[in-house]
Amino acid sequence: MSAKNRDNHNRWRNKTVAFRVSPEEDKQIETAVRLSGLTKQDYITRHLLCRDVVVQGNPRVYKALRNELAAVLDELKRIEAGKTIDDELLDIIELITEILYGLKEETQ
């Protein structure tokens, strides 16, 4: 067994948990994972067990934030043209805001 199959408490991680999501839910999960800088496994495990998901600033996280902010800007331009805003966009904006405030507190 390799070391990556053990968690922080030196327990074997040998159980598989699988579930189905819609394409829209998958997109939201993938976005949150990219912005967290964690692996999908670590992100989902922490979230499901009601543990804090702490974002560590690194180049990959900053790149994901930049890309997501660009996508948000495109959506806001679309809304300005008379379209309606959807809940998924609001969720992404809220997530980005939380991450940026957390990174700001970390640097102070």
Biotite code that builds the C-alpha atoms (Angstrom):
import biotite.structure as struc

atoms = struc.array([
    struc.Atom([0.000, 0.000, 0.000], chain_id="A", res_id=1, res_name="MET", atom_name="CA", element="C"),
    struc.Atom([1.250, 3.460, -0.838], chain_id="A", res_id=2, res_name="SER", atom_name="CA", element="C"),
    struc.Atom([1.476, 6.375, 1.578], chain_id="A", res_id=3, res_name="ALA", atom_name="CA", element="C"),
    struc.Atom([-1.194, 8.326, -0.315], chain_id="A", res_id=4, res_name="LYS", atom_name="CA", element="C"),
    struc.Atom([-3.833, 5.822, 0.880], chain_id="A", res_id=5, res_name="ASN", atom_name="CA", element="C"),
    struc.Atom([-3.455, 7.065, 4.448], chain_id="A", res_id=6, res_name="ARG", atom_name="CA", element="C"),
    struc.Atom([-5.163, 10.125, 5.882], chain_id="A", res_id=7, res_name="ASP", atom_name="CA", element="C"),
    struc.Atom([-3.767, 12.687, 8.348], chain_id="A", res_id=8, res_name="ASN", atom_name="CA", element="C"),
    struc.Atom([-4.468, 10.327, 11.244], chain_id="A", res_id=9, res_name="HIS", atom_name="CA", element="C"),
    struc.Atom([-2.524, 7.471, 9.609], chain_id="A", res_id=10, res_name="ASN", atom_name="CA", element="C"),
    struc.Atom([-5.733, 5.563, 8.805], chain_id="A", res_id=11, res_name="ARG", atom_name="CA", element="C"),
    struc.Atom([-6.077, 3.534, 5.622], chain_id="A", res_id=12, res_name="TRP", atom_name="CA", element="C"),
    struc.Atom([-8.336, 5.099, 3.034], chain_id="A", res_id=13, res_name="ARG", atom_name="CA", element="C"),
    struc.Atom([-9.590, 1.961, 1.370], chain_id="A", res_id=14, res_name="ASN", atom_name="CA", element="C"),
    struc.Atom([-13.336, 2.658, 1.050], chain_id="A", res_id=15, res_name="LYS", atom_name="CA", element="C"),
    struc.Atom([-14.832, 4.045, -2.149], chain_id="A", res_id=16, res_name="THR", atom_name="CA", element="C"),
    struc.Atom([-17.821, 6.378, -2.067], chain_id="A", res_id=17, res_name="VAL", atom_name="CA", element="C"),
    struc.Atom([-19.547, 7.214, -5.337], chain_id="A", res_id=18, res_name="ALA", atom_name="CA", element="C"),
    struc.Atom([-22.634, 9.214, -6.235], chain_id="A", res_id=19, res_name="PHE", atom_name="CA", element="C"),
    struc.Atom([-24.256, 10.772, -9.282], chain_id="A", res_id=20, res_name="ARG", atom_name="CA", element="C"),
    struc.Atom([-24.633, 14.491, -9.963], chain_id="A", res_id=21, res_name="VAL", atom_name="CA", element="C"),
    struc.Atom([-26.124, 16.529, -12.792], chain_id="A", res_id=22, res_name="SER", atom_name="CA", element="C"),
    struc.Atom([-23.795, 18.239, -15.287], chain_id="A", res_id=23, res_name="PRO", atom_name="CA", element="C"),
    struc.Atom([-24.610, 21.575, -13.640], chain_id="A", res_id=24, res_name="GLU", atom_name="CA", element="C"),
    struc.Atom([-23.777, 20.240, -10.169], chain_id="A", res_id=25, res_name="GLU", atom_name="CA", element="C"),
    struc.Atom([-20.551, 18.746, -11.533], chain_id="A", res_id=26, res_name="ASP", atom_name="CA", element="C"),
    struc.Atom([-19.568, 22.129, -12.952], chain_id="A", res_id=27, res_name="LYS", atom_name="CA", element="C"),
    struc.Atom([-20.174, 23.784, -9.566], chain_id="A", res_id=28, res_name="GLN", atom_name="CA", element="C"),
    struc.Atom([-18.188, 21.107, -7.738], chain_id="A", res_id=29, res_name="ILE", atom_name="CA", element="C"),
    struc.Atom([-15.289, 21.353, -10.205], chain_id="A", res_id=30, res_name="GLU", atom_name="CA", element="C"),
    struc.Atom([-15.231, 25.146, -9.830], chain_id="A", res_id=31, res_name="THR", atom_name="CA", element="C"),
    struc.Atom([-15.178, 24.931, -6.032], chain_id="A", res_id=32, res_name="ALA", atom_name="CA", element="C"),
    struc.Atom([-12.410, 22.312, -6.131], chain_id="A", res_id=33, res_name="VAL", atom_name="CA", element="C"),
    struc.Atom([-10.267, 24.421, -8.505], chain_id="A", res_id=34, res_name="ARG", atom_name="CA", element="C"),
    struc.Atom([-10.718, 27.501, -6.331], chain_id="A", res_id=35, res_name="LEU", atom_name="CA", element="C"),
    struc.Atom([-9.893, 25.624, -3.128], chain_id="A", res_id=36, res_name="SER", atom_name="CA", element="C"),
    struc.Atom([-6.546, 24.297, -4.350], chain_id="A", res_id=37, res_name="GLY", atom_name="CA", element="C"),
    struc.Atom([-7.388, 20.912, -2.809], chain_id="A", res_id=38, res_name="LEU", atom_name="CA", element="C"),
    struc.Atom([-7.861, 17.575, -4.498], chain_id="A", res_id=39, res_name="THR", atom_name="CA", element="C"),
    struc.Atom([-11.461, 16.697, -5.271], chain_id="A", res_id=40, res_name="LYS", atom_name="CA", element="C"),
    struc.Atom([-11.302, 13.908, -2.682], chain_id="A", res_id=41, res_name="GLN", atom_name="CA", element="C"),
    struc.Atom([-10.043, 16.218, 0.059], chain_id="A", res_id=42, res_name="ASP", atom_name="CA", element="C"),
    struc.Atom([-12.503, 18.980, -0.830], chain_id="A", res_id=43, res_name="TYR", atom_name="CA", element="C"),
    struc.Atom([-15.560, 16.702, -0.838], chain_id="A", res_id=44, res_name="ILE", atom_name="CA", element="C"),
    struc.Atom([-14.468, 14.843, 2.301], chain_id="A", res_id=45, res_name="THR", atom_name="CA", element="C"),
    struc.Atom([-13.941, 18.077, 4.240], chain_id="A", res_id=46, res_name="ARG", atom_name="CA", element="C"),
    struc.Atom([-17.188, 19.535, 3.010], chain_id="A", res_id=47, res_name="HIS", atom_name="CA", element="C"),
    struc.Atom([-19.242, 16.425, 3.810], chain_id="A", res_id=48, res_name="LEU", atom_name="CA", element="C"),
    struc.Atom([-17.739, 16.117, 7.283], chain_id="A", res_id=49, res_name="LEU", atom_name="CA", element="C"),
    struc.Atom([-18.469, 19.827, 7.987], chain_id="A", res_id=50, res_name="CYS", atom_name="CA", element="C"),
    struc.Atom([-14.793, 20.657, 8.330], chain_id="A", res_id=51, res_name="ARG", atom_name="CA", element="C"),
    struc.Atom([-13.390, 23.998, 7.238], chain_id="A", res_id=52, res_name="ASP", atom_name="CA", element="C"),
    struc.Atom([-12.159, 24.137, 3.674], chain_id="A", res_id=53, res_name="VAL", atom_name="CA", element="C"),
    struc.Atom([-9.082, 26.316, 4.029], chain_id="A", res_id=54, res_name="VAL", atom_name="CA", element="C"),
    struc.Atom([-7.720, 27.753, 0.800], chain_id="A", res_id=55, res_name="VAL", atom_name="CA", element="C"),
    struc.Atom([-3.949, 28.068, 0.662], chain_id="A", res_id=56, res_name="GLN", atom_name="CA", element="C"),
    struc.Atom([-2.877, 30.744, -1.774], chain_id="A", res_id=57, res_name="GLY", atom_name="CA", element="C"),
    struc.Atom([-0.630, 29.366, -4.502], chain_id="A", res_id=58, res_name="ASN", atom_name="CA", element="C"),
    struc.Atom([-0.167, 30.028, -8.227], chain_id="A", res_id=59, res_name="PRO", atom_name="CA", element="C"),
    struc.Atom([-2.742, 27.391, -9.189], chain_id="A", res_id=60, res_name="ARG", atom_name="CA", element="C"),
    struc.Atom([-5.397, 28.966, -6.933], chain_id="A", res_id=61, res_name="VAL", atom_name="CA", element="C"),
    struc.Atom([-4.640, 32.471, -8.204], chain_id="A", res_id=62, res_name="TYR", atom_name="CA", element="C"),
    struc.Atom([-4.900, 31.266, -11.813], chain_id="A", res_id=63, res_name="LYS", atom_name="CA", element="C"),
    struc.Atom([-8.239, 29.578, -11.060], chain_id="A", res_id=64, res_name="ALA", atom_name="CA", element="C"),
    struc.Atom([-9.489, 32.776, -9.388], chain_id="A", res_id=65, res_name="LEU", atom_name="CA", element="C"),
    struc.Atom([-8.406, 34.850, -12.391], chain_id="A", res_id=66, res_name="ARG", atom_name="CA", element="C"),
    struc.Atom([-10.157, 32.512, -14.816], chain_id="A", res_id=67, res_name="ASN", atom_name="CA", element="C"),
    struc.Atom([-13.350, 32.358, -12.755], chain_id="A", res_id=68, res_name="GLU", atom_name="CA", element="C"),
    struc.Atom([-13.428, 36.143, -12.375], chain_id="A", res_id=69, res_name="LEU", atom_name="CA", element="C"),
    struc.Atom([-13.090, 36.456, -16.165], chain_id="A", res_id=70, res_name="ALA", atom_name="CA", element="C"),
    struc.Atom([-16.034, 34.076, -16.584], chain_id="A", res_id=71, res_name="ALA", atom_name="CA", element="C"),
    struc.Atom([-18.059, 36.065, -14.037], chain_id="A", res_id=72, res_name="VAL", atom_name="CA", element="C"),
    struc.Atom([-17.277, 39.267, -15.932], chain_id="A", res_id=73, res_name="LEU", atom_name="CA", element="C"),
    struc.Atom([-18.533, 37.665, -19.155], chain_id="A", res_id=74, res_name="ASP", atom_name="CA", element="C"),
    struc.Atom([-21.735, 36.627, -17.402], chain_id="A", res_id=75, res_name="GLU", atom_name="CA", element="C"),
    struc.Atom([-22.227, 40.119, -15.963], chain_id="A", res_id=76, res_name="LEU", atom_name="CA", element="C"),
    struc.Atom([-21.829, 41.587, -19.458], chain_id="A", res_id=77, res_name="LYS", atom_name="CA", element="C"),
    struc.Atom([-24.461, 39.118, -20.684], chain_id="A", res_id=78, res_name="ARG", atom_name="CA", element="C"),
    struc.Atom([-26.811, 40.169, -17.876], chain_id="A", res_id=79, res_name="ILE", atom_name="CA", element="C"),
    struc.Atom([-26.241, 43.820, -18.678], chain_id="A", res_id=80, res_name="GLU", atom_name="CA", element="C"),
    struc.Atom([-27.489, 43.064, -22.185], chain_id="A", res_id=81, res_name="ALA", atom_name="CA", element="C"),
    struc.Atom([-30.906, 42.211, -20.719], chain_id="A", res_id=82, res_name="GLY", atom_name="CA", element="C"),
    struc.Atom([-30.559, 38.553, -19.770], chain_id="A", res_id=83, res_name="LYS", atom_name="CA", element="C"),
    struc.Atom([-31.480, 37.164, -16.336], chain_id="A", res_id=84, res_name="THR", atom_name="CA", element="C"),
    struc.Atom([-29.039, 36.160, -13.607], chain_id="A", res_id=85, res_name="ILE", atom_name="CA", element="C"),
    struc.Atom([-28.974, 32.518, -12.508], chain_id="A", res_id=86, res_name="ASP", atom_name="CA", element="C"),
    struc.Atom([-28.388, 31.079, -9.046], chain_id="A", res_id=87, res_name="ASP", atom_name="CA", element="C"),
    struc.Atom([-25.205, 29.257, -10.110], chain_id="A", res_id=88, res_name="GLU", atom_name="CA", element="C"),
    struc.Atom([-23.530, 32.561, -10.982], chain_id="A", res_id=89, res_name="LEU", atom_name="CA", element="C"),
    struc.Atom([-24.482, 33.978, -7.594], chain_id="A", res_id=90, res_name="LEU", atom_name="CA", element="C"),
    struc.Atom([-23.043, 30.880, -5.893], chain_id="A", res_id=91, res_name="ASP", atom_name="CA", element="C"),
    struc.Atom([-19.739, 31.260, -7.770], chain_id="A", res_id=92, res_name="ILE", atom_name="CA", element="C"),
    struc.Atom([-19.545, 34.977, -6.924], chain_id="A", res_id=93, res_name="ILE", atom_name="CA", element="C"),
    struc.Atom([-20.174, 34.193, -3.250], chain_id="A", res_id=94, res_name="GLU", atom_name="CA", element="C"),
    struc.Atom([-17.484, 31.478, -3.254], chain_id="A", res_id=95, res_name="LEU", atom_name="CA", element="C"),
    struc.Atom([-14.922, 33.765, -4.925], chain_id="A", res_id=96, res_name="ILE", atom_name="CA", element="C"),
    struc.Atom([-15.733, 36.532, -2.422], chain_id="A", res_id=97, res_name="THR", atom_name="CA", element="C"),
    struc.Atom([-15.216, 34.208, 0.546], chain_id="A", res_id=98, res_name="GLU", atom_name="CA", element="C"),
    struc.Atom([-11.898, 32.984, -0.849], chain_id="A", res_id=99, res_name="ILE", atom_name="CA", element="C"),
    struc.Atom([-10.626, 36.484, -1.574], chain_id="A", res_id=100, res_name="LEU", atom_name="CA", element="C"),
    struc.Atom([-11.565, 37.708, 1.907], chain_id="A", res_id=101, res_name="TYR", atom_name="CA", element="C"),
    struc.Atom([-9.832, 34.671, 3.397], chain_id="A", res_id=102, res_name="GLY", atom_name="CA", element="C"),
    struc.Atom([-6.680, 35.317, 1.366], chain_id="A", res_id=103, res_name="LEU", atom_name="CA", element="C"),
    struc.Atom([-6.754, 38.990, 2.372], chain_id="A", res_id=104, res_name="LYS", atom_name="CA", element="C"),
    struc.Atom([-6.929, 38.058, 6.079], chain_id="A", res_id=105, res_name="GLU", atom_name="CA", element="C"),
    struc.Atom([-4.075, 35.559, 5.614], chain_id="A", res_id=106, res_name="GLU", atom_name="CA", element="C"),
    struc.Atom([-1.721, 38.212, 4.238], chain_id="A", res_id=107, res_name="THR", atom_name="CA", element="C"),
    struc.Atom([-2.420, 40.767, 6.981], chain_id="A", res_id=108, res_name="GLN", atom_name="CA", element="C"),
])
